[in-house]
Amino acid sequence: MENNTITLINNSTGEKFNFDLINCTRGPKAIDFGKLFERTGIFSYDPGYASTAGCKSTISYIDGNNGILLYRGIPIQDLVSKYKFTDICQLLISDKLPKNDIESKEFDLELRQLGFLHEGLINIFKAFPDGAHPMANLSSAVGALSTFYKDYVDISDDNGYQMMAKRMIAKITTLVAFSYRNSIGYPYIYPDISRSYVENFLYMLRAFPYGKLGVNIDGEVEIDPLEVEALDKIFSLHAEHGQNASTTTVRNVASTGVHPYAAISAGINALWGPSHGGANEKVLNQLAEIDDVSNVPKFIDRVKDKNDPFRLMGFGHRVYKSYDPRAKAIKNLKDELDKKGIKMNAKFSDIAEKLEEVALKDEYFIERKLYPNVDFYSGIILTALKIPVSLFTPIFVIGRMPGWCSQVIEHIKSGARITRPRQVYEGK
Ligand code: CMC
């Protein structure tokens, strides 16, 4: 019989403690350290939680050494090639893919109907000045949603938490479009439910006034189906990613018993940082700063200079020690779209590819196993879709929403205790 325990020996006292190993369906086992302190009087110390599993989950699985990502057990490449983003939302929140086209369309339509906002919520946007970053507007507006939907999620009611998630996924596109339009002083464009979920989002961004984002001289909003497909895939590739910083934030905040929308609002703030989702905006700024392929070696040298804080944005990952499968899919999408006529910014594309080429051959990057991550190429596609740079991280928010919603539901249903880590005290 397999011995499913591990022994911890205190070398100063000779005491031995057995701890159970927790089995999992894939990936490394975990030591059950829940009673470590109670039994031994010592804490585990793991800043940044590099070796700590904070929960059990069935939603996604990452094999960072082999570049594998599964949503509900299905490889993302299969999902993205066969299913729309809204199908993937359904998979994540209810563990079921639509059985056929009718079910798929019904779910998309349901989301479209839920995409409208209470008029009172619009005042939140009005309170922010022109030029405010849409992420700030967004986290406030999502927090405020809890005041419009006061009911907490009743976990005994499957429909109740499904509705919580559907509302959130539906309204986030409208909230992103409104927060952007507010940041540049444009009038708000209400959802058009005759358009699919993703197309409607592009419509709310682009409609009126003429010229700026894709309205032609006849006043028609120009949206190429290829653009809708591309954005759909980008959302899908961001939909869920285990216990990253924002998801962990969502779970931690939810563990205190707050309204799920308040927990998701906190997750939006966590995502905003440049080490996390905010990296996609920084990548594009960095490509602009590098400005020319001939400058790539100079910037690679800066990365390696210990006295220079410069980091290559869109590179490196805590879990992936090989090529991020999302980055691979996004890079392929970029090349595919370019061939099909959605032209990428050639300068940015060339600089990014040169950076990758030089970095992947460089000892510094090889030693540290640093590869392009999901944020490295996404901004180049988003720019080709006429999405403003300040909306790159909000696009990540839309994509990640089904992941956060399913994680919050899973956390509440698991009956997990409040998150309350310890500290190693070094003060007076
Ligand atoms: N450029 C240069 N060096 C890097 C980079 C980078 N992008 N990332 C890591 N390193 C180096 C780092 O300096 C350290 O070197 P040394 O051992 O000599 O001190 C080593 O690699 C390990 O780095 P770390 O900071 O300990 O790694 P981490 O797991 O704590 O951080 C990360 C992961 C994603 C924050 C980091 O790789 C990074 O800052 N990348 C750039 C920002 C970025 O692209 N973020 C998006 C992440 S993917 C999307 C998402 O999930 O949000």
Residues whose N, C-alpha, C, O or C-beta is under 5 A from the ligand:
A	BS01	CMC	N244 P274 S275 H276 G277 A279 V303 F310 R311 L312 M313 G314 F315 G316 H317 R318 R368 N373 V374 D375
